[in-house]
Each structure stands twice: as C-alpha cells, then as structure tokens.
Amino acid sequence: MKITLNNPHRNHFFGYVTAAVCLSAPLVSQPSLAADSEQLQEILVSASLLPIARSRSASAVSVIDREQLKNRLALDVSDLLRDVPGMSVSRSGVMGSQTQVRMRGAEANHVLVLIDGIEANDPSLGDETSWASLSAADVQRIEVLRGPQSALYGSDAMAGVISIETTRASQGSTAQLFSEAGSFSTHRSGVALGHAARDYNIRLSASHLETDGDNIARSGDEKDGYRNTTINLTGALDLSRQLKASLTARDHQSRNQFDADDDYDGLVEDRDRSTDADSTMLGLALNYKSVDNLWRHRLALSEVDFDNHNFNAGASDGTTASTKTRYQYVGSRVWDNLQQQLSFLAEAEREDYRQAGGYAYGSDADTVVERKTESFALEYRLDPSEQLTLGISGRHDGNDRFYDADTYRLEALYRLSERTQLRSTYATAIKNPTFTELFGIFSGFAGNPELQPESSKSWSLGVDHSAMGGDLSVSLNFYTARLEDEIKTVYAPDYSSSAENFSGESQRDGIELASRMALTPELVLTAAYTYTDATETDSASAEVKELRRPKHTASLNVAWRALPNLLINTNAQYNGSQADLYFPPWPTPMETVTMEAYTLVAVHANYSATRQLDIYLKVDNLLDEDYEDVFGYQTLGLGARVGARYNF
C-alpha cells in the first residue's frame, strides 16, 4: 500500500564492588593509569551545538577513550556500555543477536546514536540502533551524554545521546594489521591505512568477524552463527586557514542466525532463521572559523541507507528498509566577556520507510512511507562568574505527520571549590512514534496509524568531587523523569498485538554513582553503581515494573600495569534481577517472569612485545555464568580469544 502522510491537528554479587564504589568521576577518559590533570580541559562534542570544555557542561557525561578501548578488547560497543552508569544492555542470545541499550530506564529507541556525527538510528528497526552489528574495531572514543537532549537533537534523544568517533589519521603514513582467534570458532581480522599531512588527512579501515556462536534456544544443539564486515573511511582537507572540509563514509554488512518459536510454546526452538543487514553512511561537512575566532559556521549533509532482509530456511521472509537524509547548518558566536556562546541550528530531515513480505492478519505488507521534519534550535551559554556556568536551549520541530513540538533545556553548574562542583538540569523532550509502531506488519503485530508522540519532563542533580591530588574522583547523580502518552504494545487474548498511547504517567527515578581511584601509578580502580526505578501504568491503571530494566547494576574495573609493557585488566559487570514477559501456549494468559541476576567477569592482558607489536589475550565470562538478558534466549558461556596487532 502507498501511504501519504498529512498533517493532523539473576542474586549474587561481589562485596568488593560495593566497597569500591563507596571508597573510590564518571567512567572518564583515561590516557594513562594515573590521573591526568588535563582531563579538566577535555572537550565534549555532543553536550552543545558547539564543542565545549567538560568543565562547562552540567550534564552527566561518561567518556570511554582510545586507551580504554584498546585495553578492554571488546568485539562490539554494547559490551563496553555495561560499565557506564545509567546504562542497561539486553541481548537476545549470542553475538550478533538483537541487542537493546537503554539509558536511565527509558526505551531503547529513546537514545540517539551518532557515528562521526551521523545519526545511526535505523527507522526500519523502530528507530533503534543495530547494536548487534556495531563493531568496536576502529572506534577511538565513545561519549555518553545521559539525560534528555531533545532541545538540541530532537525526537530520538529523549533519554540521551551516545556519540561514537572512529579513528583519524594523525601523523605521517601509518598502517596497522590485527588478527585474533578464539572460542566458538571466532575469528576477527582487520587492516587500516592512513596518511596525515599539514593540510589534509585520510584513513581507510576494514574489519571482518566470523563466529559459529552457540545455540540460542534452551534445547537442541544447532549453533547460531554470525559474521560482520565493516569498512570505514574518514578524511579532512584544509581549504584555507579558516575553511575545512571533512568526509565520513561507512559500509556495514552482516548476517546473524537465530531461532524462533514456531510451535507457540513461549520458548524459541532450533530453527533455520537468519537476517542479512546492510547499511551505508555518507557524511560531508564544511567548517568555517573567522580570523578572530569569534564566528563559527558548520554546514553538513548526511545520508544513511539501511536494508534488513529476513530468511526462513533459506527462503525470503520479508524485508524492511529505510533512508535518512539530513541537511544541517549550525552558526555560533562567542564572546570572551562572560564566556558567552550563542548558537543557532537549522535542519531539514527526510525519512523513508519500506516494508515488504511481512504477514499479519491475513494480509501481506507492502508499505512505502515518507516523513519530513524541519527544525530550528537556539542555544545560549554563559559564565556570569568564575564559579557559575549557565545554559539554555530550545528547539522547534515541525513535521508533516504530527503537531509541531517545542522542547527546551535549562542547565546550571556551580563550582564550590577547585575540587567540588554541583550540576543541575531541567528538560522537556519528545519521541515521535516509529514507522514500525505506526505502519509495521509482522507476525501477530499490526501498526496503529493514530499514534501520537510521547513527551517527558525531567530534572537531575549531580555533584562531582576529587581528592588526593586528582587520584580519587567521585560523581553522584540523581534524576527523575515523567513520561506521558507512552507508546506500548498491547496484546489481545490470542496474542495478536498493536501499539497504543497509554494515559497516565510512566516514572523513571534513579541514582548513579561512579568513581575512579589511582591506588598507585600502576594500579587504577574504576567502579559504578546504578539504581533504577522504572514503572508504567498498565491497562488496569495499576503501576507495574517496566520490562528488562534491572533495578541494580554495577561494574568494577581493575587496570594493573604489571610490567612496563604488560597491562592486565579485570572487569566485573553485575546485572540485577529484572522482569520479562512469557507467552505460554494459548489460551493461557501471558505472564510476567523474573530473570535472575548475574555477574560477568572478564580478564584482558595486553603485552607490548615491541614498539610495533602488541599481543593480547581476553577471557570472557570467566565464571561461566549461565544467564539470560531476554527470557528464553541463551547467551555465551566461558570463552577466550588471543590476537596480535602490528603497527607499521
């Protein structure tokens, strides 16, 4: 059908984790094991329309830097996010399986993800990012901005923003090769070539991963494998002293195998199912800075194509695809007096959604939908005194489907001393219904074109403190959010479903505690704990727990430089018990089940044999924990990988 949119009016945990949290700033950038005073001048790229110093942002921010990425040896980005306060990760099985990342108890599609500034949320996957296929290879920095950011970024940033930066060429000509192998017949290899001169740089990287995986279903022995190939190209050219052009291009192709519940007993069984996912990103930008450095202008164009093709026993089982095109201008004026900054954004975005081959209610899907959004935003920041930083931002979004929306954000940061500061924010946010919720047709599900946007109000309060000459830092955040018109899946007695806006408020309240302590220059501890209370109103107007939101999560990371050329990193991640749904054979009503808390322990060792050669070893799930993130979907047990990285 052709649709035209019109404008309508598991319970154990290590005691030392808690102790470490109580004794020992957010998961911060860590260029060396010891603290670095230059962290105070770290630049944040997502906290403002114009990059600003971390010391001028009132937001709760965590940064995973190049050194931490190298030492953790993660295969995908989502494994690293389990360490970040306020984050929870749900994976439906083994590597490559559908993965959802939630922030502060919100929905997975309430988090905006940027890769080199390009929006990576897939409109054909319910506006979620395909975390299962987001490789950590060639990533050099991850910035996690927690709290509503609709006033700057619009609909997809209701809970926050995750900004991922890939590696850039930095000096001369460079080349890197890496290869590794491990359990579950896992192999990963890659190559990167780069060159940087005075007025230009360019870098091309490619990585490939294959694994046989393991069985996702609780019964049977059929393995569910995965493969992923990612190619990344970045470049920049100084056209003049004031004008710079940049290019980003990324291509991803993957295939993951999975199981399905074909006998309708509520649990998946061995099945020959798979999904081929392809995506291509292209971004171009021009940046101008005036001679006196007071005026900044940025003009950017990006286009992202997503294509997801499902197969059942080798036969096509439906496709979803989307294209997102964005044109953006940001102009900024800064004043030295009172450290003022005024920025203006103008943006136009077009999204196309296509579905074919889905089946529900006796009809095949053949859907083509387009949506356009035009937006304007204004941000003003100033430092009235050396102790105080203030910020206010607002955004207007107009599209051809829903009423126009206005969102705003207020923030304040007060420095009590050189070691202690207070932060506070208040913000409103929106989330438009996804194409899937509006028009999707899948087995048992049919979209609801009458849905309206969700809206929220939120405030936060944070305090940061450092001691011991910067070797100890602690960050504590409190937040609360109220969500109205929440869009939820509603099930009929026969388990058929659709989406509806619910009346009443859904509540998200939480506490985030994070710390870092350098016991010695060679031994550093980082720890985090999160308390999340996320509830919603059900169809009987009763308050119930939100699904897959553990009330307690925590992490502990110990980085030990045993020798000048040997770093051993031990990481523990605790995920508390959480609720999920179980669908027993019809006509037995569905029920809410509780999944047990679990703890994952990993050990990583990096040995620098020469200046050019690194040899590394990683052991995952050291305790061979048997756990599930999603009810009925088995995950991987104890496994290990060994590899080498050579820099020419």
C-alpha positions as CSV (number, residue, x, y, z in Angstrom):
1,M,0.0,0.0,0.0
2,K,1.1,3.5,-0.6
3,I,0.7,5.9,2.4
4,T,0.8,9.6,2.2
5,L,1.2,11.5,5.5
6,N,-0.9,14.5,6.1
7,N,-0.6,17.0,8.9
8,P,-3.2,16.3,11.7
9,H,-4.4,18.9,14.0
10,R,19.6,-13.2,38.0
11,N,21.0,-12.9,43.0
12,H,24.7,-12.6,43.8
13,F,27.4,-10.0,43.6
14,F,30.9,-9.4,44.7
15,G,31.0,-7.5,48.0
16,Y,34.1,-5.7,46.9
17,V,32.2,-4.0,44.1
18,T,30.0,-2.1,46.6
19,A,33.1,-1.4,48.8
20,A,35.0,0.0,45.8
21,V,32.1,2.2,44.9
22,C,31.8,3.6,48.4
23,L,35.6,4.1,48.8
24,S,36.5,5.3,45.4
25,A,34.1,10.7,38.4
26,P,32.2,9.1,36.0
27,L,33.8,6.5,33.7
28,V,36.2,9.0,32.4
29,S,38.8,9.3,29.7
30,Q,42.0,7.5,30.9
31,P,45.0,8.3,28.8
32,S,47.3,6.7,31.4
33,L,46.7,4.6,34.6
34,A,47.4,7.6,36.8
35,A,45.2,10.7,36.9
36,D,45.8,13.4,34.4
37,S,45.1,17.0,35.3
38,E,44.4,17.7,31.6
39,Q,41.1,15.8,31.9
40,L,39.6,19.0,33.2
41,Q,40.0,20.5,29.7
42,E,38.5,17.5,27.9
43,I,36.3,18.7,25.1
44,L,32.8,17.3,24.7
45,V,31.3,17.1,21.2
46,S,27.7,16.2,22.0
47,A,26.9,18.4,25.0
48,S,26.3,21.6,23.0
49,L,25.8,22.7,19.4
50,L,29.4,23.9,19.6
51,P,32.1,21.6,21.2
52,I,32.7,22.8,24.8
53,A,35.1,22.0,27.7
54,R,33.8,19.3,30.0
55,S,34.2,21.8,32.9
56,R,31.4,23.9,31.3
57,S,28.8,21.1,31.0
58,A,26.1,20.4,33.7
59,S,25.2,17.1,32.0
60,A,26.1,13.7,33.4
61,V,28.8,12.5,30.9
62,S,30.9,9.4,30.6
63,V,33.8,9.0,28.2
64,I,35.5,5.8,27.0
65,D,38.7,6.8,25.3
66,R,41.2,5.2,22.9
67,E,43.4,3.6,25.7
68,Q,40.4,2.0,27.4
69,L,39.0,0.7,24.2
70,K,42.4,-0.9,23.4
71,N,42.7,-2.5,26.9
72,R,39.2,-3.9,27.0
73,L,39.4,-5.7,23.7
74,A,35.7,-5.6,23.2
75,L,34.2,-7.0,20.0
76,D,31.2,-4.7,20.0
77,V,30.4,-1.3,21.5
78,S,27.4,-2.5,23.6
79,D,29.7,-4.7,25.9
80,L,31.5,-1.5,26.9
81,L,28.4,0.4,27.7
82,R,27.5,-2.1,30.5
83,D,30.2,-0.3,32.6
84,V,28.6,3.1,32.1
85,P,26.3,4.4,34.9
86,G,22.7,4.5,33.9
87,M,23.0,2.0,31.1
88,S,21.5,-1.5,30.7
89,V,22.0,-3.9,27.9
90,S,19.7,-6.7,26.7
91,R,20.9,-9.2,24.1
92,S,18.6,-11.8,22.7
93,G,21.1,-14.7,22.6
94,V,24.7,-14.9,21.3
95,M,26.9,-12.5,19.4
96,G,25.1,-10.8,16.6
97,S,21.7,-11.3,18.2
98,Q,19.3,-8.4,18.6
99,T,20.7,-6.1,21.3
100,Q,18.9,-3.2,23.0
101,V,20.7,-0.5,25.0
102,R,18.6,1.5,27.5
103,M,19.5,4.7,29.3
104,R,18.0,5.7,32.7
105,G,15.2,3.2,32.4
106,A,13.9,4.6,29.1
107,E,13.1,2.7,25.9
108,A,15.8,1.6,23.6
109,N,14.6,3.9,20.9
110,H,14.9,6.9,23.2
111,V,18.7,7.0,22.8
112,L,20.2,8.9,19.9
113,V,23.4,7.4,18.5
114,L,25.9,9.3,16.4
115,I,28.8,7.8,14.5
116,D,31.1,10.6,13.5
117,G,28.2,13.0,13.8
118,I,25.9,11.0,11.6
119,E,22.6,9.6,13.1
120,A,22.8,5.8,13.3
121,N,19.3,5.1,14.5
122,D,17.5,2.9,11.9
123,P,13.9,4.0,11.1
124,S,13.3,0.4,9.8
125,L,14.2,-1.1,13.2
126,G,11.9,1.0,15.3
127,D,14.4,3.9,15.5
128,E,16.8,1.7,17.4
129,T,20.5,1.4,16.6
130,S,21.6,-2.0,15.4
131,W,24.0,-2.5,18.4
132,A,24.4,-6.2,17.4
133,S,26.3,-5.2,14.3
134,L,28.1,-2.1,15.7
135,S,31.8,-3.3,15.9
136,A,34.3,-1.8,18.3
137,A,37.0,-2.1,15.7
138,D,38.4,1.3,14.7
139,V,36.4,3.2,17.4
140,Q,38.6,5.7,19.2
141,R,36.2,7.4,21.6
142,I,32.7,7.0,23.0
143,E,30.9,9.9,24.6
144,V,27.8,9.0,26.6
145,L,25.6,12.0,27.5
146,R,22.8,11.0,29.9
147,G,19.6,12.9,30.2
148,P,17.1,14.4,27.7
149,Q,18.6,16.2,24.8
150,S,15.6,16.9,22.5
151,A,16.3,20.6,22.8
152,L,19.4,20.1,20.7
153,Y,18.8,16.9,18.8
154,G,15.1,16.4,18.5
155,S,12.9,13.3,18.8
156,D,15.3,10.4,19.1
157,A,17.3,12.0,22.1
158,M,14.6,11.7,24.8
159,A,16.9,9.8,27.2
160,G,20.3,10.9,26.0
161,V,23.0,10.7,23.3
162,I,25.8,8.3,22.6
163,S,28.4,9.8,20.3
164,I,30.9,7.4,18.7
165,E,34.1,8.6,17.0
166,T,36.2,6.5,14.7
167,T,39.9,6.7,14.4
168,R,41.5,9.5,12.3
169,A,44.9,9.6,10.7
170,S,47.2,11.7,12.9
171,Q,50.8,11.8,11.6
172,G,52.6,10.7,8.5
173,S,51.8,7.4,6.8
174,T,50.6,4.6,9.0
175,A,49.4,1.0,8.6
176,Q,48.0,-1.5,11.1
177,L,47.1,-5.1,10.9
178,F,45.4,-7.2,13.5
179,S,44.2,-10.8,13.7
180,E,42.7,-12.9,16.5
181,A,41.0,-16.3,17.1
182,G,39.1,-17.9,19.9
183,S,36.3,-19.9,21.3
184,F,33.2,-20.7,19.4
185,S,35.3,-20.7,16.2
186,T,35.6,-16.9,16.4
187,H,38.0,-15.2,14.0
188,R,38.5,-11.4,13.6
189,S,41.0,-9.6,11.5
190,G,41.4,-6.1,10.1
191,V,43.6,-3.6,8.3
192,A,43.9,0.2,8.5
193,L,45.9,2.6,6.2
194,G,46.3,6.3,7.0
195,H,48.2,9.4,6.0
196,A,48.2,12.8,7.5
197,A,50.0,15.9,6.2
198,R,49.8,19.6,7.2
199,D,46.6,20.4,5.5
200,Y,44.9,17.0,5.0
201,N,44.4,13.5,6.4
202,I,42.8,10.4,5.2
203,R,42.3,6.9,6.7
204,L,40.7,3.7,5.4
205,S,40.0,0.7,7.7
206,A,38.3,-2.7,7.2
207,S,37.5,-5.4,9.7
208,H,35.8,-8.8,9.4
209,L,34.5,-11.1,12.1
210,E,33.1,-14.6,11.9
211,T,31.9,-16.9,14.6
212,D,30.0,-20.2,14.8
213,G,28.4,-19.0,18.1
214,D,26.3,-21.3,20.1
215,N,22.6,-22.3,20.4
216,I,20.3,-19.6,21.4
217,A,17.4,-21.9,22.3
218,R,17.4,-23.7,25.7
219,S,17.0,-27.1,23.9
220,G,18.8,-28.6,20.9
221,D,22.3,-28.2,19.6
222,E,22.1,-26.1,16.5
223,K,24.6,-23.3,16.6
224,D,23.6,-19.7,15.7
225,G,26.5,-18.1,13.9
226,Y,27.3,-14.5,12.9
227,R,29.6,-12.6,10.5
228,N,30.2,-8.9,10.1
229,T,32.3,-6.8,7.7
230,T,32.7,-3.1,8.3
231,I,34.6,-0.6,6.2
232,N,35.3,2.9,7.4
233,L,36.7,5.9,5.5
234,T,37.5,9.3,7.1
235,G,39.2,12.4,5.7
236,A,39.7,16.1,6.1
237,L,41.1,18.9,4.0
238,D,42.1,22.4,5.0
239,L,40.8,24.5,2.1
240,S,42.2,27.6,3.8
241,R,43.2,28.7,7.3
242,Q,39.6,29.3,8.1
243,L,37.8,26.7,6.0
244,K,37.9,22.9,6.4
245,A,36.1,20.1,4.6
246,S,35.6,16.6,6.1
247,L,34.3,13.3,4.8
248,T,32.9,10.2,6.6
249,A,31.8,7.1,4.8
250,R,30.9,3.7,6.4
251,D,29.7,0.5,5.0
252,H,28.5,-2.5,7.1
253,Q,27.3,-6.0,6.0
254,S,26.3,-8.7,8.5
255,R,24.4,-12.0,8.7
256,N,23.2,-13.4,12.0
257,Q,21.4,-16.7,12.6
258,F,18.7,-17.1,15.2
259,D,15.9,-19.3,16.5
260,A,12.2,-18.8,16.6
261,D,9.1,-20.0,18.5
262,D,7.3,-21.9,15.7
263,D,5.4,-24.2,17.9
264,Y,4.0,-21.3,20.0
265,D,5.0,-22.8,23.4
266,G,6.5,-19.4,24.5
267,L,10.2,-20.6,24.0
268,V,12.3,-20.5,20.9
269,E,13.5,-23.7,19.4
270,D,16.2,-24.6,16.8
271,R,15.2,-23.0,13.6
272,D,17.0,-22.1,10.4
273,R,16.4,-18.4,10.6
274,S,18.7,-15.6,9.6
275,T,18.9,-11.8,8.8
276,D,21.1,-10.1,6.4
277,A,21.7,-6.4,7.4
278,D,23.4,-3.8,5.2
279,S,23.9,-0.2,5.9
280,T,25.8,2.6,4.2
281,M,26.6,6.0,5.8
282,L,27.9,9.1,4.0
283,G,28.6,12.5,5.5
284,L,30.1,15.7,4.2
285,A,30.8,18.8,6.2
286,L,32.3,22.3,5.8
287,N,33.6,24.1,8.9
288,Y,34.4,27.8,8.9
289,K,36.1,29.8,11.6
290,S,36.6,33.5,11.4
291,V,40.1,35.0,11.7
292,D,39.3,36.4,15.1
293,N,37.8,33.0,16.2
294,L,34.6,34.6,17.2
295,W,32.3,33.3,14.5
296,R,31.9,29.5,13.7
297,H,29.8,28.1,10.9
298,R,29.2,24.4,10.0
299,L,27.3,23.1,7.0
300,A,26.7,19.3,7.0
301,L,24.9,16.8,4.7
302,S,24.4,13.1,5.5
303,E,22.5,10.2,4.1
304,V,22.2,6.7,5.7
305,D,20.6,3.7,4.0
306,F,19.5,0.6,5.9
307,D,18.4,-2.7,4.5
308,N,17.3,-5.7,6.6
309,H,16.4,-9.0,4.8
310,N,15.0,-11.9,6.8
311,F,15.2,-15.6,5.7
312,N,13.4,-18.7,6.8
313,A,15.1,-22.0,5.8
314,G,16.8,-20.0,3.0
315,A,13.6,-18.5,1.6
316,S,12.8,-14.8,1.9
317,D,10.7,-13.9,4.9
318,G,10.3,-10.2,4.5
319,T,12.4,-7.1,4.3
320,T,12.5,-3.7,5.9
321,A,14.5,-0.8,4.6
322,S,14.9,2.9,5.3
323,T,16.8,6.0,4.2
324,K,17.5,9.0,6.3
325,T,18.7,12.2,4.7
326,R,19.7,15.3,6.8
327,Y,20.8,18.8,5.9
328,Q,22.1,20.9,8.8
329,Y,23.5,24.3,9.4
330,V,25.0,25.5,12.8
331,G,26.2,29.0,13.3
332,S,27.8,30.2,16.5
333,R,29.1,33.5,18.0
334,V,31.3,33.6,21.1
335,W,32.3,36.5,23.3
336,D,35.3,36.5,25.7
337,N,33.3,38.7,28.0
338,L,31.4,36.5,30.5
339,Q,32.4,33.4,28.3
340,Q,29.2,33.7,26.2
341,Q,28.2,31.5,23.4
342,L,25.2,31.8,21.1
343,S,24.4,29.0,18.6
344,F,21.7,28.6,16.0
345,L,20.7,25.4,14.2
346,A,18.6,24.9,11.1
347,E,17.9,21.3,10.0
348,A,15.8,19.5,7.4
349,E,15.4,15.7,7.5
350,R,13.6,13.3,5.3
351,E,13.0,9.6,6.3
352,D,11.7,6.9,4.0
353,Y,10.4,3.5,5.3
354,R,9.8,0.5,3.2
355,Q,8.5,-3.0,4.2
356,A,7.6,-6.0,2.0
357,G,6.8,-9.6,2.8
358,G,5.6,-9.2,6.4
359,Y,2.4,-11.1,7.3
360,A,-0.3,-10.4,9.8
361,Y,-4.0,-10.7,10.0
362,G,-4.2,-12.5,6.6
363,S,-2.5,-9.7,4.6
364,D,1.0,-9.2,3.2
365,A,2.8,-6.0,3.9
366,D,3.7,-3.7,1.0
367,T,4.3,-0.4,2.7
368,V,6.1,2.8,1.5
369,V,6.1,5.8,3.8
370,E,7.8,9.1,3.9
371,R,8.2,11.7,6.7
372,K,9.7,15.1,6.7
373,T,10.9,17.2,9.6
374,E,12.1,20.8,9.6
375,S,13.7,22.1,12.8
376,F,15.2,25.2,14.4
377,A,17.2,25.4,17.6
378,L,18.8,28.1,19.7
379,E,21.4,27.7,22.5
380,Y,22.9,30.3,24.8
381,R,25.6,29.6,27.3
382,L,27.5,32.0,29.6
383,D,29.7,32.1,32.7
384,P,28.4,35.0,34.8
385,S,31.3,34.4,37.3
386,E,34.3,32.0,37.7
387,Q,32.0,29.8,39.8
388,L,28.9,29.7,37.7
389,T,28.0,28.3,34.2
390,L,24.5,28.6,32.8
391,G,22.9,27.3,29.7
392,I,19.5,27.4,28.0
393,S,18.4,25.8,24.7
394,G,15.2,25.3,22.8
395,R,14.1,23.6,19.7
396,H,11.1,23.7,17.4
397,D,10.3,20.6,15.3
398,G,7.7,20.7,12.6
399,N,6.8,17.6,10.5
400,D,4.1,16.5,8.1
401,R,2.5,13.9,10.4
402,F,2.2,15.3,14.0
403,Y,1.6,18.6,15.6
404,D,4.6,20.8,15.8
405,A,6.7,20.3,19.0
406,D,8.7,22.7,21.2
407,T,11.3,21.4,23.7
408,Y,13.7,23.2,26.0
409,R,16.5,22.6,28.4
410,L,18.0,24.5,31.3
411,E,21.3,23.8,33.0
412,A,23.5,25.2,35.7
413,L,26.9,24.3,37.1
414,Y,28.3,25.8,40.3
415,R,31.9,25.3,41.4
416,L,32.1,25.2,45.2
417,S,35.8,24.9,45.0
418,E,38.5,23.6,42.7
419,R,37.7,20.0,43.8
420,T,33.8,20.1,44.1
421,Q,31.1,21.2,41.8
422,L,27.3,20.9,41.7
423,R,25.3,20.3,38.5
424,S,21.6,20.6,37.7
425,T,19.4,20.3,34.6
426,Y,15.7,20.5,33.7
427,A,14.5,19.5,30.3
428,T,11.4,18.6,28.3
429,A,11.6,16.0,25.4
430,I,9.5,14.3,22.8
431,K,9.6,10.9,20.9
432,N,7.7,10.5,17.7
433,P,6.1,7.1,17.0
434,T,8.3,4.9,14.9
435,F,7.3,3.8,11.4
436,T,7.1,0.2,12.9
437,E,4.6,1.4,15.5
438,L,2.6,3.3,13.0
439,F,2.6,1.0,9.9
440,G,4.6,-2.2,10.6
441,I,3.1,-5.5,9.8
442,F,4.7,-8.6,11.4
443,S,3.6,-12.0,12.6
444,G,0.8,-11.1,15.1
445,F,1.5,-7.4,15.0
446,A,-0.1,-4.6,13.1
447,G,0.8,-0.9,13.5
448,N,-1.5,1.9,14.6
449,P,-1.5,5.0,12.4
450,E,-3.4,7.0,15.0
451,L,-0.5,7.1,17.5
452,Q,0.8,10.4,18.8
453,P,4.2,11.4,20.1
454,E,5.4,10.6,23.7
455,S,6.5,13.6,25.8
456,S,8.6,13.8,29.0
457,K,9.8,16.2,31.7
458,S,13.0,15.5,33.6
459,W,15.3,17.0,36.2
460,S,18.7,16.0,37.5
461,L,21.1,16.9,40.3
462,G,24.8,15.9,40.3
463,V,27.9,16.5,42.4
464,D,31.5,15.8,41.4
465,H,34.4,15.7,43.9
466,S,38.1,15.0,43.5
467,A,40.7,14.4,46.2
468,M,44.3,13.0,46.7
469,G,45.6,15.4,44.1
470,G,43.1,14.1,41.5
471,D,43.9,10.4,42.2
472,L,40.4,10.0,43.6
473,S,37.3,11.3,42.0
474,V,33.6,10.6,42.8
475,S,30.5,11.5,40.9
476,L,26.9,11.2,42.2
477,N,23.8,11.9,40.1
478,F,20.1,11.9,41.0
479,Y,17.4,12.1,38.3
480,T,13.7,11.8,37.8
481,A,11.6,11.7,34.6
482,R,7.9,11.6,33.9
483,L,6.7,10.2,30.6
484,E,3.3,10.9,29.2
485,D,1.4,9.2,26.3
486,E,3.8,6.2,26.5
487,I,3.5,4.0,23.4
488,K,3.2,0.3,24.4
489,T,2.5,-2.9,22.7
490,V,-1.0,-4.2,23.6
491,Y,-1.8,-7.9,23.3
492,A,-5.2,-9.4,22.6
493,P,-6.2,-12.8,24.1
494,D,-5.0,-14.6,21.0
495,Y,-1.6,-12.8,21.4
496,S,-2.1,-10.6,18.4
497,S,-0.8,-7.1,19.1
498,S,-0.7,-3.5,18.2
499,A,0.7,-0.3,19.7
500,E,-1.3,2.3,21.7
501,N,-0.7,5.5,23.6
502,F,-1.4,5.0,27.3
503,S,-2.8,7.6,29.6
504,G,-1.2,8.5,32.9
505,E,2.5,8.9,33.7
506,S,5.3,6.4,33.4
507,Q,8.0,7.2,36.0
508,R,11.8,6.8,35.9
509,D,13.8,7.6,39.0
510,G,17.4,6.7,39.7
511,I,20.8,7.2,41.3
512,E,24.1,6.9,39.6
513,L,27.3,6.6,41.5
514,A,30.7,6.4,39.8
515,S,34.3,6.6,41.0
516,R,37.9,6.3,40.0
517,M,40.9,5.8,42.3
518,A,44.6,5.5,41.4
519,L,46.0,3.4,44.2
520,T,49.4,3.7,42.6
521,P,50.6,4.9,39.2
522,E,50.4,1.3,38.1
523,L,47.0,0.3,39.7
524,V,43.7,2.1,39.0
525,L,40.2,1.1,40.0
526,T,37.0,2.4,38.4
527,A,33.6,1.5,39.7
528,A,30.0,2.4,39.1
529,Y,26.6,1.6,40.6
530,T,23.1,2.5,39.3
531,Y,19.7,2.3,41.0
532,T,16.8,2.4,38.5
533,D,13.1,2.5,39.4
534,A,11.2,2.4,36.2
535,T,7.4,1.9,36.3
536,E,4.5,2.3,34.0
537,T,0.7,2.3,34.1
538,D,-0.9,-0.9,32.7
539,S,-4.4,-1.3,31.1
540,A,-6.0,-1.6,34.5
541,S,-4.4,1.7,35.7
542,A,-2.1,-0.2,38.0
543,E,1.6,0.7,38.4
544,V,3.9,-2.1,37.2
545,K,7.6,-2.5,36.6
546,E,9.0,-1.8,33.2
547,L,10.4,-4.9,31.5
548,R,14.1,-5.5,31.1
549,R,15.1,-2.7,33.5
550,P,17.2,-4.2,36.3
551,K,16.8,-2.1,39.5
552,H,20.5,-2.6,40.4
553,T,23.5,-2.6,38.1
554,A,27.2,-2.2,38.9
555,S,30.7,-2.6,37.5
556,L,34.3,-2.8,38.7
557,N,37.3,-2.4,36.6
558,V,40.9,-3.0,37.8
559,A,43.7,-1.9,35.5
560,W,47.2,-3.1,36.6
561,R,50.4,-2.4,34.8
562,A,52.3,-5.4,36.0
563,L,55.3,-4.6,33.8
564,P,56.1,-1.5,31.8
565,N,54.9,-3.4,28.7
566,L,52.2,-5.6,30.3
567,L,48.8,-4.4,31.2
568,I,46.3,-6.7,32.9
569,N,42.7,-5.5,33.1
570,T,40.0,-7.3,35.1
571,N,36.4,-6.3,34.7
572,A,33.2,-7.4,36.6
573,Q,29.7,-6.4,35.5
574,Y,26.7,-7.0,37.7
575,N,23.2,-7.0,36.3
576,G,20.3,-7.3,38.8
577,S,17.1,-9.3,38.5
578,Q,14.6,-8.0,36.0
579,A,11.1,-8.6,34.7
580,D,10.2,-10.0,31.3
581,L,7.2,-11.5,29.6
582,Y,6.4,-15.2,28.9
583,F,3.8,-16.3,26.4
584,P,2.6,-19.8,27.3
585,P,0.6,-21.8,24.8
586,W,-2.7,-20.1,24.0
587,P,-5.2,-19.7,25.6
588,T,-3.2,-19.5,28.8
589,P,-2.7,-15.8,29.6
590,M,0.8,-14.3,29.2
591,E,2.6,-13.8,32.5
592,T,5.4,-11.7,33.9
593,V,8.5,-13.6,34.9
594,T,11.6,-12.6,36.9
595,M,15.1,-13.3,35.4
596,E,17.9,-13.9,37.9
597,A,20.7,-11.5,38.5
598,Y,24.1,-12.4,37.1
599,T,27.8,-11.2,37.2
600,L,30.1,-11.3,34.2
601,V,33.9,-11.3,34.8
602,A,36.4,-10.8,32.1
603,V,40.2,-10.6,32.1
604,H,42.3,-9.0,29.4
605,A,46.1,-8.9,29.0
606,N,48.0,-6.6,26.6
607,Y,51.7,-7.3,26.1
608,S,53.7,-4.9,24.0
609,A,56.4,-7.1,22.6
610,T,58.0,-4.3,20.6
611,R,57.0,-0.7,19.7
612,Q,55.1,-2.1,16.7
613,L,53.8,-5.4,18.0
614,D,51.1,-6.0,20.7
615,I,50.0,-9.5,21.7
616,Y,46.7,-9.8,23.6
617,L,44.5,-12.3,25.4
618,K,41.0,-12.0,26.6
619,V,38.9,-14.4,28.7
620,D,35.1,-13.6,28.7
621,N,32.6,-14.9,31.2
622,L,35.4,-16.3,33.4
623,L,32.8,-17.8,35.9
624,D,30.9,-19.5,33.1
625,E,27.8,-17.7,34.2
626,D,24.5,-19.2,32.8
627,Y,22.3,-16.2,32.3
628,E,19.7,-14.6,30.1
629,D,19.1,-11.0,29.2
630,V,15.8,-11.9,27.4
631,F,13.6,-14.7,28.7
632,G,14.2,-17.9,26.8
633,Y,17.3,-16.8,24.9
634,Q,20.6,-18.4,25.9
635,T,23.9,-16.5,25.9
636,L,27.5,-17.4,25.6
637,G,29.5,-19.2,28.4
638,L,33.2,-19.2,29.1
639,G,35.3,-18.2,26.1
640,A,38.7,-16.9,25.2
641,R,40.5,-15.1,22.4
642,V,44.1,-14.5,21.5
643,G,45.4,-12.0,19.0
644,A,48.1,-9.7,17.7
645,R,48.2,-6.1,16.4
646,Y,51.1,-4.8,14.3
647,N,51.7,-1.1,13.5
648,F,54.0,-0.3,10.6
